[in-house]
Amino acid sequence: MADDTSTDLRKLQIYSVFVRNHTQAGTLKALEADLPRIKALGTDFIWLLPINPVGEVDRKGKLGSPYSIKDYRKIDPAQGTWDDFIHLAEQIHRQGMKLMIDIVYNHTSRDSVLLKQHPEYFLHDEQGKLFNKNPEWSDVAELDYSNHDLWNYQIETLKQYAKIVDGFRCDVAPQVPLPFWLEARKEVAEVKPNIVWLAESTGGDYIRDIRSKGFWISSDGEIYRAFDLAYDYDIDQDWHDYLAGKTSLSEYVKVLNRQDLTFPANYIKMRNLENHDHERAHELFPNLNDLINWTAFSEFQKGATLVYAGQEFGLKETPSLFDADKLNWHTSVDLSKMIKRMHELSQDEIQVNGSCQLTSFENDIVKVSFSEGDSKRIGIFSLKSNNGRVKTTIKDGEYMNLLSHETVDVTNGVIQIAGEPVIIETGILHKK
């Protein structure tokens, strides 16, 4: 774990924006009008998917993936100029938020400036042809970090951005050797000491596959040495197995509890139900009440929270990464108030540094318990909107649901659940 990582980063809510699809104009300037609304959700960081020029060689779709970058040091002309980028950063800061940008250092496009100027920076096979560790990524050329001249170029680029932004989300960070990230973190800190580093870490099957080919890939335990936050992909397969009915809630809860023992005491997971690579939460949970419970459950777990633009309105379509696919903001769903409230609760010390334990119950009901001294805060979430009974050690009485402000009765140590999320805390009784 990065020794200087503060557990206060568990308070973060990160809002992910794909600029090209966020507005009809698809520009950095057009995004500025939406900043007050994004801030009102409780957002701390706006994370922009890559805003660099996209390659044309072997491009997928008409516009190409933003992760197939032609020039790390330029802004995509279709999205704006370098001055537009600086102005957006200023406006984000004026709103009291911070800016995180995507860093894609495992690969470039197949017609990138770097490839043209320094082909020796890239992986090649025995015949001298470009070689990809992941053959599905046919629109990119993978970099070779055994060449330390590449390190200098990449770190210098990071330093340029560090003068403007407040954080880096690093794409497929485990495939870039850890020693590079350690050096990058050290040198970037000389420009801006408090840059936040988020790693798109990965799951066990993918790690096994890449290592079987003889290449470097870091586990989460390793990646935390250089990064402040990591994805929760280490339990992603367990989550999907539970959703598919292949395993029980109790088994899923076991792996969630195990994270507290597997990673350093100050570890921070970025909790999310959806992102640009995966299906939308409302697609996974068509029942609105299920979606409400899952959203509250995800944001109540120990760690930071990701909101993917449109999630707050229950969008079901995952926008294309390769073509124009503007977000449809007009829906009948609005989870904004709940997302804001969950963020407010996450600021409290009991959820930041309190002891956390998850417990499963019948009818797919899960309880998350935070405790600090004599104080306890518990969240109960009915993941399939079922009724049920939940045992608790909180004293009998009438408590206030910190989400709905309704009365929650604890009788004989039992709470009756009627399919709605419940969050209560000792000392916060319902006032009639």
Secondary structure, DSSP 4 states (H G I P E B T S, - for coil): --TT--GGGGG-EEEEE-HHHHSSS-SHHHHGGGHHHHHHTT-SEEEEPP-SPBP-TT-STTT--TTSBS-TTS--TTT--HHHHHHHHHHHHHTT-EEEEEE--SEEETT-HHHHH-GGGB-B-TTS-B--SSTT-TTEEEB-TT-HHHHHHHHHHHHHHHTT-SEEEETTGGGS-HHHHHHHHHHHTTT-TT-EEEE----HHHHHHHHHTT-----HHHHTTT-SEEESGGGHHHHHHHHTTSS-HHHHHHHHHHHHHHS-TT--EEE-S--TTS--HHHH--SHHHHHHHHHHHHHSSSEEEEETTGGGT--SPPPSSS--------S---HHHHHHHHHHHTSHHHHHSEEEEEEETTTEEEEEEEETTEEEEEEEETT--EEEEE--SPSEEEE-TTT--EEEEBTTEEEEESS-EEEETT-BPP-
